[in-house]
Amino acid sequence: MSAQTKTRKIWIGRYLIGVAALHTIAAFLFFGPVFMGMLERGVFNTVNRDPLRSAATWFLLFGAPLLLLGMCINSLERKSGFTEAGMMGLGLLLCCILAVILMPLSGFWLAMPAAIALMNIPSNPGQAA
C-alpha cells in the first residue's frame, strides 16, 4: 500500500470529547455538594470570593471548551491537509505542561497524548501518519 493511499486513524477529537465528558462527570462527583449549595442559594452570584465554589465552577466550566476543541479537531481531522494540527498540538501541549506544573494531581495529563498526536500529523496532505 502506498503512502498516499494509507488512511490516517481519526481519534484525537473523539478522545478529547471523551476526556471532556469524564471531566464534567468528575466535576459533579467531586463537587456535588458545592453545586447543590449554589443551587439552593439561587445560582446567581453564588461564587463570590469562595475559593471552593470558584474551584468547582472552573472545574465544571473547563469541560465545555475542551468539548468544543474536541469537536473542532474531530471535524478538522477528516480534512486532508490539516496543516494547523502541529501548532494546535504544540499550544495544547504547552498549556498542559504549565497546568501539570501548577497542578500535578490533575486531569491535564489526559490531554497530552492528543497534543502529541496533533503535533505528529503530517502537514503535507500526501503524507500518511
Salt bridges, closest charged atoms under 4 A:
ASP50 OD2 - ARG53 NE 3.88
